[in-house]
Amino acid sequence: MNVLNTIRSAGRRTSADDVFERLRADIVSLRLVPGTKLSEVEVAKQSDVSRQPVREAFIRLNNMNLLQVRPQKATLVRKISVQGILNTRFIRTAIEVEVVRKACERAEQEDLKKIENNLKQQKRAANSHKTDHFHQLDYDFHHLMCAAAKVEFAFEAIEDNKSQVDRLCMLSLADKDGMLELYEDHSRIFEALKQRDGDAVVAATRLHLSRLDKTLQDARRNHPDFFDD
């Protein structure tokens, strides 16, 4: 179940929303690699829409630092900024530490059942090497934690910051071991949550987010053209 899209579907969707979500998914999954040129005309044709919703989607992605919109020139998929990634991780850590603390205090049995089910699906996806599915389940896990903490509004900030590192995450999920490592991190967070152990759940969350350091180091070594600094 895609928790985030279920909530979004309750509101009125536009063509710009559809184009935005498709392009973001393509950028995050590295189907569109950093440096790729995009044309409003071509994207509009592929999406069977006018240029206006494409322009709106481009602006939203530019504001998220995923695209670089250049007047009179082709729009580019932005390269990854190392400093931007580190800044994002700092903000995300601050938010998620408070989320898991609140979850320890407020999570109900129904919340725990949903998280446990998500983890079962994560394990199956990792063992089947279904990278895209695992990536969505990762998103849903963090959203379910916000729901358990009764602070779902916090997921919007987490999502905005998470989008900045998702391309790195996709590189780390390229093999089964990478997915299983993240699954084990999530499992540790969940076990601490079930025990209502605030210190342990915070420590597990910090460890999980610290994985970014090695991922970043490996990605810069193996894909230097993806980075702009």
Disulfide bonds with the S-S distance in Angstrom:
none
